[in-house]
Amino acid sequence: MNSTHPSSMGDLDKLRTRLAEAEATLRAIGSGEVDAVIGTGQAGTEVYTLGTASDAYRTLIESMNEGALILTHEKLILYANGCFAKMVGRPLERVIGASLKDFIKVEDQPPLRELLSLADHRGSKLQMVLQTGDGAPLPVLISIRALAMEGSDIATYGVVITDMTEPRRHEELLRGFSQRLVKVLEEERERVAFELHGQITQQLCAILLQSEILAETFPSHTADSLCEAEKLRKMLGEATNAVERISGHLRPSVLDHLGLSAMLHSAGPEFSARTGVPLELNCGLFTSRLPADAELAFYRILQEALKNVEHHAQAKQATIHLTQHGAFVEMSIQDDGIGFDQDITNGKPRFGLHSMRERATGVGGSVSVKSSPGHGTTIHAQIPFNEKQSSEITPTPS
């Protein structure tokens, strides 16, 4: 008859207990019902206890179309729902207990670190790219909020991750539509400008000439008639100048024939004479012209910026800087006006700023705005410029 030593029986019971615990842990990880995660932090091996979530809460999180995580300050994933595991293309058991850094591109990790350091109970958001199991990049929006877990002094964060693939596709479609609309608008502006300059202006000039000839036929003693004829000539002259100005704003011939630099030198004095606001121009020297679409984008941005100066800024002076820095041409329009709070719109959409950004985006550039109440406004636009794409020399105005 075989006998078992008491100490051996005790060891066997311990092994069975540990095996049962391991099986329970594996089942919990596989189903997402994880109560604790063991990780290595700055203080060595640590056990992070989550507490068992209610069935209703867990069902809600698991049914979300967004990824959901609970992170430590060191980015250790304490909890992940099935949607996030599907996003990154990894089994759930390989996600929980891993670091979020394992799923983030290297260049996006510093912004994520900063986002965690700034996250408070109001939450913070950041767009970045996830690394998926098959290597395909996945654009996402990460929303982070600091959590207070009962009975724990460990800093934890709730994270919601939204797949931005569809929104970005819709954004690209909308931007493409917007650019086609801009192209159609420019073609229509060019057509109207041509008709104004080629037909209406010529007709007004002919009428002005005829009025002068008619005035010369009046007897010298008809002073009242001569006075009325002079008023008519003046009105016709003003109408002719107004039509020419409108035609030039629709499609400036100076821009088409001489380029951006020459257009700026002609637009400055015209703006100052019309508005009474001095406009200083600092324009660098360019050995070649920008592509036509880039010049037109800069002109439309300038138009919108000067419109803001004229109608809203209450400025005493404005300045335009046009320079080239490396592979970019940059233009800034600065005024000393009343400025505005960029965080407050008062319910009014700023279509002008949106239009400027769309113009720049259409040629691969960007627009930034800096303003605050009482400190004026600066609009900065930059557009990439490859001199190999342009061979036409721009005359430098004196």
Secondary structure as GFF3:
##gff-version 3
##sequence-region A 1 398
A	DSSP	alpha_helix	6	31	.	.	.	ID=ss1
A	DSSP	beta_strand	36	41	.	.	.	ID=ss2
A	DSSP	beta_strand	44	49	.	.	.	ID=ss3
A	DSSP	alpha_helix	55	62	.	.	.	ID=ss4
A	DSSP	beta_strand	67	72	.	.	.	ID=ss5
A	DSSP	beta_strand	77	80	.	.	.	ID=ss6
A	DSSP	alpha_helix	82	88	.	.	.	ID=ss7
A	DSSP	alpha_helix	92	95	.	.	.	ID=ss8
A	DSSP	three_ten_helix	100	103	.	.	.	ID=ss9
A	DSSP	three_ten_helix	106	108	.	.	.	ID=ss10
A	DSSP	alpha_helix	109	118	.	.	.	ID=ss11
A	DSSP	beta_strand	124	131	.	.	.	ID=ss12
A	DSSP	beta_strand	137	147	.	.	.	ID=ss13
A	DSSP	beta_strand	156	163	.	.	.	ID=ss14
A	DSSP	alpha_helix	165	195	.	.	.	ID=ss15
A	DSSP	pi_helix	196	200	.	.	.	ID=ss16
A	DSSP	alpha_helix	201	216	.	.	.	ID=ss17
A	DSSP	alpha_helix	223	250	.	.	.	ID=ss18
A	DSSP	alpha_helix	253	258	.	.	.	ID=ss19
A	DSSP	alpha_helix	260	275	.	.	.	ID=ss20
A	DSSP	beta_strand	279	283	.	.	.	ID=ss21
A	DSSP	alpha_helix	292	308	.	.	.	ID=ss22
A	DSSP	pi_helix	309	313	.	.	.	ID=ss23
A	DSSP	beta_strand	318	325	.	.	.	ID=ss24
A	DSSP	beta_strand	328	335	.	.	.	ID=ss25
A	DSSP	alpha_helix	351	362	.	.	.	ID=ss26
A	DSSP	beta_strand	366	371	.	.	.	ID=ss27
A	DSSP	beta_strand	377	384	.	.	.	ID=ss28
A	DSSP	three_ten_helix	387	389	.	.	.	ID=ss29
###
